[in-house]
Amino acid sequence: MIAPRLETERLLLREFRLDDFEPFVAMLGDPVVTRHIGGLVVDRATAWDKFARAPGFWALLGYGMWIVEDKASGRFAGNVGFGLFERAIDPPLPEIPEMAWVLGEWAQGQGIGHEAVSAAIAWGDAHLIEPRYVCIIAPENAASLRLAEKNGFVETRRSPYKGEETVVLERVT
């Protein structure tokens, strides 16, 4: 299975393609983007690992990540979707899809995140057996916490993850 194409008013959510790798690397190499997702820019090898596993989620799990593309310009905006990331967090996350999103700096603050996350959730609600999702967000990432709350996520706990306090949120329909 590959990622189904989803369209919103401004966005195309689509499968990962090899020509997305360079903008993906650039996004994860931007300290403005990564300041709330581990705090370190990502090298090419680590970016490749993250990039290459996205199509694997679809093949193995029947859900996964999409590339977010601006329809008007064709510009890479980021990625959004679901994964099973096997995070070393205590207590462990429930074994349900974990929602994740990352947007390039140019795409932040324009409602693109809300549009993309809402489209992904609508797909999940229609296609997954149990539309229940979890996500983790750094407590200082106010924009992502607002985005999660707008899409029905509620905080369930705070847990240490990679030595930092992390907000665990869950969405149940």
Backbone as a chain_set.jsonl record, in Angstrom:
{"seq": "MIAPRLETERLLLREFRLDDFEPFVAMLGDPVVTRHIGGLVVDRATAWDKFARAPGFWALLGYGMWIVEDKASGRFAGNVGFGLFERAIDPPLPEIPEMAWVLGEWAQGQGIGHEAVSAAIAWGDAHLIEPRYVCIIAPENAASLRLAEKNGFVETRRSPYKGEETVVLERVT", "coords": {"N": [[0.845, -1.184, 0.0], [0.504, 2.229, -0.773], [0.715, 5.683, 0.184], [-2.43, 7.208, 0.153], [-3.639, 9.837, -1.958], [-4.518, 12.959, -0.715], [-6.551, 15.826, -0.825], [-6.85, 19.223, 0.057], [-8.216, 22.516, 0.438], [-5.926, 24.153, -0.018], [-3.797, 22.387, -0.081], [-1.896, 19.46, -1.02], [-1.724, 16.255, 0.073], [0.45, 13.673, -0.126], [2.205, 10.715, -1.386], [5.579, 9.904, -0.365], [8.362, 10.836, -2.35], [11.44, 10.264, -4.121], [12.51, 12.721, -5.001], [11.723, 14.411, -3.03], [13.53, 14.293, -1.026], [15.721, 16.142, -0.777], [14.475, 18.712, -0.056], [13.377, 17.765, 2.332], [15.636, 17.084, 3.872], [16.726, 19.647, 4.076], [14.702, 20.904, 5.576], [14.838, 19.472, 8.029], [17.339, 20.189, 8.724], [17.192, 22.746, 9.569], [17.497, 24.879, 12.228], [15.402, 26.384, 13.313], [13.157, 24.893, 12.723], [13.734, 22.438, 13.993], [13.974, 23.006, 16.688], [12.04, 22.3, 18.59], [11.782, 19.608, 18.289], [13.588, 17.68, 19.414], [15.722, 19.387, 19.287], [18.127, 19.442, 17.898], [19.74, 19.89, 14.784], [19.377, 17.687, 11.992], [21.476, 15.245, 10.556], [22.365, 14.152, 7.183], [22.294, 11.307, 6.988], [20.694, 10.489, 9.166], [18.398, 11.887, 8.499], [17.789, 10.535, 6.134], [17.134, 7.985, 7.164], [14.76, 8.604, 8.555], [13.221, 9.555, 6.433], [13.103, 7.348, 4.648], [11.733, 5.434, 6.121], [9.102, 6.224, 6.11], [7.494, 5.415, 3.756], [7.507, 2.724, 4.395], [5.867, 2.456, 6.643], [3.286, 2.613, 5.516], [3.304, 0.264, 3.932], [3.642, -1.757, 5.864], [1.845, -1.229, 7.972], [-0.507, -0.123, 7.037], [-1.123, 2.495, 7.349], [0.37, 5.772, 7.537], [2.839, 8.284, 6.797], [2.47, 11.425, 5.097], [3.699, 13.531, 2.468], [3.471, 17.009, 2.605], [2.297, 19.299, 0.402], [2.197, 22.458, -1.138], [-0.498, 23.323, -3.085], [-0.812, 25.383, -4.994], [1.789, 26.291, -5.663], [3.357, 24.02, -5.748], [5.274, 23.629, -3.884], [7.265, 22.048, -1.4], [6.076, 21.568, 1.81], [6.255, 20.165, 4.19], [5.761, 17.341, 6.352], [3.214, 15.031, 7.408], [1.222, 12.84, 9.409], [0.757, 9.422, 10.404], [2.416, 7.092, 12.545], [4.277, 4.303, 13.865], [6.401, 4.578, 16.133], [7.955, 3.382, 18.081], [8.983, 4.502, 20.482], [11.199, 5.147, 23.201], [9.812, 5.694, 25.841], [8.57, 6.299, 29.094], [5.794, 5.806, 31.133], [5.249, 3.369, 28.47], [3.962, 4.422, 25.25], [0.546, 3.95, 24.209], [-0.304, 1.187, 22.049], [-1.184, 2.365, 19.492], [-1.879, 4.309, 16.532], [0.563, 6.858, 16.209], [0.413, 10.243, 15.891], [2.116, 12.618, 13.89], [3.798, 15.623, 12.9], [5.626, 17.883, 10.878], [6.651, 20.983, 9.798], [8.112, 23.048, 7.307], [9.912, 26.107, 7.886], [8.874, 28.281, 6.372], [6.243, 27.527, 6.04], [4.984, 27.673, 8.442], [2.62, 29.049, 10.804], [0.518, 29.789, 9.153], [-1.811, 28.389, 9.046], [-1.493, 26.076, 7.663], [-0.586, 23.765, 8.944], [-2.837, 23.082, 10.529], [-4.708, 22.558, 8.515], [-3.496, 20.38, 7.186], [-3.156, 18.454, 9.267], [-5.832, 18.092, 10.037], [-6.891, 16.976, 7.668], [-5.459, 14.562, 7.553], [-6.359, 13.331, 9.916], [-9.094, 13.098, 9.317], [-8.922, 11.219, 7.245], [-7.844, 9.055, 8.746], [-9.913, 8.629, 10.63], [-11.884, 7.67, 8.939], [-10.758, 5.353, 7.841], [-9.242, 3.733, 9.594], [-9.339, 1.039, 11.941], [-9.793, 1.521, 14.697], [-10.308, 4.665, 15.472], [-8.25, 6.19, 17.155], [-5.732, 8.12, 18.503], [-2.364, 9.035, 19.372], [-0.048, 11.551, 20.424], [3.131, 13.168, 20.878], [4.533, 16.046, 22.343], [6.82, 18.68, 22.792], [6.789, 20.584, 25.784], [7.268, 23.336, 25.531], [6.542, 23.931, 22.977], [4.347, 25.712, 21.936], [2.786, 26.309, 19.653], [2.394, 23.799, 18.348], [1.093, 22.449, 20.412], [-1.292, 23.937, 20.54], [-2.269, 23.353, 17.972], [-2.66, 20.573, 18.177], [-4.657, 20.537, 20.19], [-6.739, 21.928, 18.858], [-7.432, 19.981, 17.099], [-8.63, 18.051, 18.607], [-7.043, 16.63, 20.441], [-6.134, 15.743, 23.761], [-4.313, 16.432, 26.715], [-2.797, 13.768, 28.389], [-0.777, 13.018, 30.084], [2.481, 13.842, 31.425], [5.67, 12.908, 30.548], [9.035, 11.691, 30.906], [11.173, 11.917, 28.085], [13.859, 11.098, 26.222], [15.39, 12.42, 28.129], [14.045, 14.783, 28.604], [11.125, 16.561, 29.687], [8.032, 15.622, 28.322], [4.978, 16.242, 26.685], [2.247, 14.13, 26.563], [-0.349, 13.396, 24.489], [-3.723, 12.495, 23.648], [-6.162, 11.44, 21.293], [-9.459, 10.662, 21.004], [-12.205, 9.529, 19.222]], "CA": [[0.0, 0.0, 0.0], [1.183, 3.522, -0.733], [-0.123, 6.736, 0.755], [-3.456, 7.76, -0.74], [-3.549, 11.283, -2.147], [-5.59, 13.735, -0.09], [-6.505, 17.23, -1.218], [-7.605, 20.218, 0.805], [-8.311, 23.739, -0.351], [-4.601, 24.659, -0.403], [-2.726, 21.41, 0.068], [-1.92, 18.09, -1.492], [-1.016, 15.294, 0.916], [0.769, 12.621, -1.09], [3.278, 9.78, -1.064], [6.978, 10.363, -0.406], [9.094, 10.54, -3.583], [12.874, 10.53, -3.96], [12.833, 14.134, -5.193], [11.375, 15.138, -1.801], [14.565, 14.143, -0.007], [16.51, 17.364, -0.546], [13.759, 19.65, 0.813], [13.205, 17.117, 3.629], [16.91, 17.282, 4.573], [16.833, 21.076, 4.386], [13.77, 21.186, 6.664], [15.36, 18.914, 9.277], [18.6, 20.861, 9.0], [16.88, 24.122, 9.967], [17.329, 24.921, 13.685], [14.082, 26.93, 13.66], [12.221, 23.769, 12.623], [14.049, 21.333, 14.909], [14.155, 23.442, 18.078], [11.089, 21.627, 19.479], [11.732, 18.162, 18.013], [14.894, 17.153, 19.766], [16.607, 20.511, 19.463], [19.34, 19.363, 17.098], [19.539, 19.656, 13.356], [19.553, 16.28, 11.649], [22.402, 15.036, 9.451], [21.761, 13.48, 6.022], [22.048, 9.885, 7.24], [19.528, 10.388, 10.043], [17.256, 12.333, 7.693], [17.443, 9.444, 5.221], [16.429, 6.958, 7.941], [13.398, 9.093, 8.797], [12.57, 9.662, 5.13], [12.884, 6.028, 4.053], [10.772, 4.608, 6.87], [7.728, 6.683, 5.879], [6.75, 4.483, 2.893], [7.397, 1.434, 5.072], [4.675, 2.449, 7.507], [2.126, 2.259, 4.691], [3.402, -1.134, 3.521], [3.545, -2.678, 6.998], [0.782, -0.92, 8.934], [-1.733, 0.36, 6.391], [-1.193, 3.928, 7.586], [1.717, 6.312, 7.536], [3.097, 9.711, 6.657], [2.312, 12.069, 3.795], [4.349, 14.798, 2.165], [2.529, 18.121, 2.486], [2.722, 20.14, -0.718], [1.337, 23.582, -1.475], [-1.045, 23.038, -4.41], [-0.626, 26.491, -5.934], [3.185, 26.434, -6.093], [4.05, 22.734, -5.775], [6.38, 23.699, -2.92], [7.308, 21.149, -0.242], [5.756, 22.284, 3.049], [6.592, 19.354, 5.351], [5.116, 16.037, 6.351], [2.195, 14.821, 8.432], [0.597, 11.53, 9.326], [0.741, 8.471, 11.515], [3.485, 6.109, 12.556], [4.505, 3.502, 15.058], [7.794, 4.99, 16.232], [8.669, 2.569, 19.079], [9.739, 5.446, 21.309], [11.592, 4.719, 24.542], [9.172, 6.622, 26.768], [8.072, 5.543, 30.238], [5.349, 4.509, 30.618], [5.179, 3.314, 27.003], [2.758, 4.912, 24.582], [-0.338, 2.844, 23.804], [-0.004, 0.683, 20.702], [-2.124, 2.948, 18.547], [-1.112, 5.213, 15.675], [1.076, 8.107, 16.753], [0.345, 11.319, 14.906], [3.301, 13.468, 13.879], [3.836, 16.619, 11.835], [6.755, 18.803, 10.834], [6.506, 21.921, 8.687], [9.205, 23.968, 7.056], [9.716, 27.418, 8.503], [8.023, 29.141, 5.535], [4.86, 27.052, 6.094], [4.45, 27.805, 9.797], [1.852, 30.237, 11.137], [-0.416, 30.131, 8.078], [-2.936, 27.455, 9.048], [-1.17, 24.884, 6.867], [-0.548, 22.632, 9.868], [-4.214, 22.699, 10.877], [-5.332, 21.978, 7.317], [-2.883, 19.074, 6.929], [-3.487, 17.523, 10.358], [-7.27, 17.804, 9.934], [-7.092, 16.053, 6.544], [-4.935, 13.248, 7.945], [-7.28, 12.769, 10.91], [-10.321, 12.69, 8.613], [-8.616, 9.958, 6.59], [-7.725, 8.033, 9.779], [-11.237, 8.337, 11.191], [-12.658, 6.92, 7.948], [-10.114, 4.142, 7.349], [-8.601, 2.896, 10.607], [-10.301, 0.247, 12.71], [-10.111, 2.274, 15.906], [-9.749, 6.007, 15.287], [-7.692, 6.683, 18.412], [-4.367, 8.484, 18.17], [-1.543, 9.647, 20.405], [1.08, 12.338, 19.925], [3.967, 13.746, 21.926], [4.937, 17.402, 21.985], [7.614, 19.382, 23.803], [5.898, 21.533, 26.464], [7.498, 24.714, 25.086], [6.072, 24.068, 21.594], [2.975, 26.211, 22.085], [2.053, 26.227, 18.388], [1.952, 22.416, 18.134], [0.095, 22.115, 21.436], [-2.56, 24.532, 20.074], [-2.708, 22.58, 16.812], [-3.19, 19.304, 18.686], [-5.923, 20.807, 20.883], [-7.737, 22.265, 17.826], [-7.813, 18.742, 16.427], [-9.258, 17.121, 19.539], [-6.126, 15.939, 21.351], [-6.108, 16.232, 25.14], [-3.145, 15.974, 27.467], [-3.06, 12.651, 29.301], [0.291, 12.957, 31.086], [3.814, 14.318, 31.044], [6.622, 11.823, 30.774], [10.377, 11.965, 30.372], [11.538, 11.313, 26.81], [15.22, 11.549, 25.883], [15.879, 13.3, 29.178], [13.249, 16.01, 28.675], [9.695, 16.385, 29.909], [7.265, 15.605, 27.082], [3.521, 16.169, 26.842], [1.604, 13.037, 25.846], [-1.738, 13.746, 24.211], [-4.467, 11.44, 22.989], [-7.408, 11.843, 20.652], [-10.422, 9.562, 20.871], [-13.452, 10.042, 18.632]], "C": [[0.887, 1.243, 0.0], [0.197, 4.557, -0.205], [-1.173, 7.19, -0.252], [-3.283, 9.274, -0.834], [-4.776, 11.941, -1.526], [-5.438, 15.18, -0.541], [-7.359, 18.055, -0.28], [-7.674, 21.466, -0.078], [-6.95, 24.188, -0.879], [-3.53, 23.604, -0.544], [-2.995, 20.111, -0.664], [-1.117, 17.275, -0.491], [-0.807, 14.076, 0.036], [1.905, 11.75, -0.587], [4.637, 10.481, -1.086], [7.578, 9.938, -1.744], [10.563, 10.902, -3.373], [13.21, 12.01, -4.116], [12.387, 15.005, -4.023], [12.52, 15.131, -0.794], [15.343, 15.425, 0.254], [15.734, 18.408, 0.264], [13.509, 19.085, 2.215], [14.463, 17.314, 4.475], [17.051, 18.745, 4.987], [15.923, 21.441, 5.562], [14.336, 20.696, 7.995], [16.74, 19.458, 9.629], [18.423, 22.297, 9.452], [16.658, 24.176, 11.477], [16.004, 25.533, 14.135], [13.042, 25.811, 13.659], [12.476, 22.744, 13.729], [14.135, 21.732, 16.377], [13.21, 22.731, 19.054], [10.986, 20.123, 19.215], [13.126, 17.572, 18.209], [15.959, 18.225, 19.896], [17.869, 20.516, 18.633], [18.976, 19.227, 15.632], [19.937, 18.22, 13.048], [20.518, 16.178, 10.469], [21.718, 14.229, 8.337], [21.415, 12.016, 6.304], [20.817, 9.689, 8.123], [18.268, 10.831, 9.3], [16.82, 11.221, 6.739], [16.687, 8.34, 5.962], [14.979, 7.363, 8.179], [12.592, 9.11, 7.5], [12.179, 8.287, 4.589], [11.883, 5.182, 4.825], [9.329, 5.007, 6.596], [6.951, 5.777, 4.925], [6.57, 3.104, 3.53], [6.218, 1.343, 6.014], [3.451, 2.023, 6.702], [2.148, 0.779, 4.338], [3.147, -2.095, 4.673], [2.31, -2.474, 7.86], [-0.543, -0.515, 8.3], [-2.04, 1.81, 6.703], [0.226, 4.449, 7.628], [1.744, 7.816, 7.357], [2.851, 10.16, 5.215], [3.295, 13.225, 3.678], [3.237, 15.834, 2.059], [3.096, 19.062, 1.426], [1.706, 21.261, -0.92], [0.831, 23.377, -2.904], [-0.731, 24.14, -5.418], [0.786, 26.542, -6.5], [3.904, 25.108, -6.304], [5.169, 22.636, -4.756], [6.177, 22.702, -1.772], [7.064, 21.973, 1.018], [6.146, 21.503, 4.29], [6.021, 17.961, 5.219], [4.198, 15.907, 7.557], [1.697, 13.391, 8.312], [0.747, 10.732, 10.595], [1.931, 7.528, 11.404], [3.419, 5.269, 13.812], [6.002, 3.619, 15.297], [8.604, 4.231, 17.284], [9.547, 3.432, 19.976], [10.028, 4.856, 22.684], [11.091, 5.772, 25.533], [8.533, 5.794, 27.869], [7.003, 6.354, 30.962], [5.218, 4.544, 29.095], [3.883, 3.925, 26.475], [1.855, 3.726, 24.271], [-0.024, 2.423, 22.369], [-1.114, 1.064, 19.743], [-1.325, 3.895, 17.656], [-0.692, 6.486, 16.405], [1.064, 9.146, 15.642], [1.591, 12.18, 15.037], [3.176, 14.459, 12.728], [5.083, 17.472, 11.999], [6.537, 19.684, 9.605], [7.76, 22.763, 8.548], [8.879, 25.34, 7.616], [8.767, 28.294, 7.696], [6.547, 28.788, 5.667], [4.218, 27.224, 7.47], [3.653, 29.102, 9.952], [0.85, 30.667, 10.083], [-1.645, 29.234, 8.049], [-2.683, 26.197, 8.233], [-1.15, 23.643, 7.754], [-1.947, 22.154, 10.213], [-4.894, 22.017, 9.694], [-4.805, 20.568, 7.057], [-3.255, 18.054, 7.999], [-4.966, 17.14, 10.294], [-7.56, 16.81, 8.81], [-6.61, 14.649, 6.899], [-5.862, 12.573, 8.957], [-8.572, 12.307, 10.242], [-10.101, 11.369, 7.884], [-8.557, 8.828, 7.626], [-9.07, 7.633, 10.358], [-12.067, 7.47, 10.24], [-12.066, 5.551, 7.627], [-9.48, 3.241, 8.401], [-9.657, 2.226, 11.472], [-10.746, 0.99, 13.959], [-9.495, 3.659, 15.76], [-9.361, 6.652, 16.622], [-6.216, 6.92, 18.16], [-3.679, 9.112, 19.371], [-0.531, 10.555, 19.716], [1.875, 12.835, 21.121], [4.486, 15.085, 21.423], [5.757, 17.981, 23.133], [6.738, 20.454, 24.462], [6.093, 22.985, 26.034], [7.021, 24.962, 23.651], [4.593, 24.46, 21.595], [2.168, 26.066, 20.801], [1.547, 24.807, 18.128], [0.947, 21.973, 19.18], [-1.274, 22.691, 21.049], [-3.13, 23.738, 18.905], [-3.313, 21.246, 17.25], [-4.55, 19.518, 19.347], [-7.032, 21.142, 19.894], [-8.257, 21.018, 17.126], [-8.264, 17.652, 17.393], [-8.34, 16.333, 20.439], [-6.215, 16.576, 22.731], [-4.889, 15.641, 25.847], [-3.557, 14.859, 28.415], [-1.995, 12.522, 30.379], [1.508, 13.7, 30.554], [4.792, 13.236, 31.462], [7.995, 12.236, 30.284], [10.593, 11.215, 29.059], [12.858, 11.934, 26.38], [15.702, 12.621, 26.857], [15.109, 14.596, 29.351], [11.792, 15.675, 28.956], [8.96, 16.521, 28.582], [5.787, 15.495, 27.409], [2.999, 15.042, 25.976], [0.138, 13.406, 25.714], [-2.408, 12.592, 23.489], [-5.744, 12.017, 22.41], [-8.261, 10.597, 20.477], [-11.685, 10.157, 20.279], [-14.656, 9.429, 19.282]], "O": [[1.901, 1.292, 0.697], [-1.01, 4.317, -0.16], [-0.838, 7.521, -1.389], [-2.829, 9.911, 0.116], [-5.913, 11.538, -1.775], [-4.324, 15.696, -0.627], [-8.446, 17.644, 0.126], [-7.225, 21.443, -1.224], [-6.827, 24.56, -2.046], [-2.455, 23.886, -1.074], [-4.138, 19.717, -0.894], [0.049, 17.577, -0.238], [-1.765, 13.51, -0.49], [2.488, 11.993, 0.47], [4.814, 11.51, -1.739], [7.338, 8.827, -2.217], [10.885, 11.75, -2.541], [14.105, 12.509, -3.434], [12.643, 16.209, -4.018], [12.49, 15.877, 0.185], [15.597, 15.759, 1.411], [16.299, 18.955, 1.211], [13.437, 19.844, 3.181], [14.376, 17.666, 5.651], [17.447, 19.043, 6.113], [16.324, 22.199, 6.445], [14.315, 21.429, 8.983], [17.246, 19.208, 10.723], [19.408, 22.995, 9.693], [15.708, 23.566, 11.967], [15.531, 25.232, 15.231], [12.147, 25.792, 14.504], [11.53, 22.239, 14.333], [14.351, 20.872, 17.231], [13.546, 22.577, 20.228], [10.185, 19.439, 19.851], [13.739, 17.041, 17.283], [16.985, 18.007, 20.54], [18.616, 21.495, 18.654], [18.021, 18.535, 15.279], [20.738, 17.618, 13.763], [20.4, 16.926, 9.499], [20.628, 13.691, 8.531], [20.353, 11.542, 5.9], [19.99, 8.818, 7.853], [17.205, 10.229, 9.449], [15.625, 10.989, 6.556], [15.702, 7.814, 5.443], [14.071, 6.546, 8.021], [11.423, 8.725, 7.48], [11.055, 8.092, 4.127], [11.245, 4.303, 4.247], [8.42, 4.21, 6.824], [5.827, 5.396, 5.253], [5.6, 2.403, 3.242], [5.628, 0.275, 6.171], [2.672, 1.179, 7.145], [1.121, 0.107, 4.432], [2.51, -3.132, 4.487], [1.78, -3.434, 8.42], [-1.585, -0.56, 8.954], [-3.113, 2.303, 6.355], [1.177, 3.675, 7.74], [0.802, 8.524, 7.714], [3.001, 9.394, 4.263], [3.676, 13.827, 4.683], [2.182, 15.562, 1.487], [4.219, 19.552, 1.541], [0.498, 21.029, -0.875], [1.63, 23.268, -3.833], [-0.418, 23.853, -6.573], [0.966, 26.807, -7.688], [4.943, 25.065, -6.963], [5.932, 21.67, -4.76], [5.073, 22.539, -1.253], [7.76, 22.958, 1.267], [6.353, 22.1, 5.346], [5.821, 17.459, 4.113], [4.375, 16.573, 8.577], [1.746, 12.8, 7.234], [0.85, 11.271, 11.697], [2.391, 7.21, 10.307], [2.603, 5.507, 14.701], [6.786, 2.855, 14.733], [9.818, 4.416, 17.372], [10.717, 3.121, 20.198], [9.196, 4.152, 23.255], [11.85, 6.622, 25.997], [8.012, 4.709, 27.611], [7.271, 7.484, 31.37], [5.092, 5.615, 28.501], [2.857, 3.942, 27.156], [2.343, 2.611, 24.088], [0.468, 3.225, 21.574], [-1.87, 0.224, 19.255], [-0.197, 4.248, 17.999], [-1.482, 7.103, 17.119], [1.644, 8.935, 14.577], [2.066, 12.444, 16.141], [2.536, 14.177, 11.714], [5.532, 17.744, 13.113], [6.272, 19.186, 8.511], [8.388, 23.141, 9.537], [7.713, 25.689, 7.798], [7.933, 28.988, 8.278], [5.685, 29.636, 5.437], [3.031, 26.947, 7.638], [3.96, 30.115, 9.323], [0.375, 31.802, 10.115], [-2.442, 29.314, 7.114], [-3.562, 25.343, 8.124], [-1.643, 22.587, 7.356], [-2.217, 20.953, 10.191], [-5.58, 21.009, 9.865], [-5.578, 19.663, 6.743], [-3.625, 16.924, 7.683], [-5.308, 15.972, 10.48], [-8.378, 15.905, 8.977], [-7.275, 13.663, 6.584], [-6.118, 11.373, 8.859], [-9.088, 11.238, 10.568], [-10.971, 10.498, 7.893], [-9.145, 7.767, 7.418], [-9.343, 6.449, 10.556], [-12.857, 6.637, 10.683], [-12.794, 4.664, 7.182], [-9.207, 2.076, 8.112], [-10.731, 2.78, 11.704], [-11.94, 1.077, 14.244], [-8.282, 3.812, 15.908], [-10.051, 7.533, 17.135], [-5.517, 6.036, 17.663], [-4.329, 9.65, 20.268], [-0.198, 10.344, 18.55], [1.359, 12.914, 22.236], [4.83, 15.242, 20.252], [5.424, 17.791, 24.303], [6.015, 21.163, 23.763], [5.169, 23.788, 26.161], [7.091, 26.091, 23.166], [3.716, 23.65, 21.296], [0.985, 25.733, 20.854], [0.396, 24.627, 17.732], [0.038, 21.202, 18.874], [-2.296, 22.023, 21.208], [-4.332, 23.478, 18.852], [-4.36, 20.841, 16.746], [-5.489, 18.765, 19.092], [-8.162, 20.687, 20.07], [-9.381, 20.999, 16.623], [-8.28, 16.472, 17.043], [-8.805, 15.44, 21.147], [-6.354, 17.792, 22.858], [-4.496, 14.501, 25.6], [-4.536, 14.982, 29.15], [-2.257, 11.989, 31.457], [1.552, 14.122, 29.399], [4.743, 12.721, 32.579], [8.114, 13.037, 29.357], [10.246, 10.041, 28.933], [12.957, 13.148, 26.197], [16.337, 13.6, 26.463], [15.489, 15.43, 30.173], [11.285, 14.641, 28.521], [9.237, 17.436, 27.807], [5.393, 14.746, 28.302], [3.278, 15.0, 24.778], [-0.534, 13.692, 26.705], [-1.752, 11.807, 22.804], [-6.33, 12.953, 22.955], [-7.833, 9.61, 19.878], [-12.187, 11.17, 20.768], [-15.786, 9.746, 18.91]]}, "num_chains": 1, "name": "protein.A"}
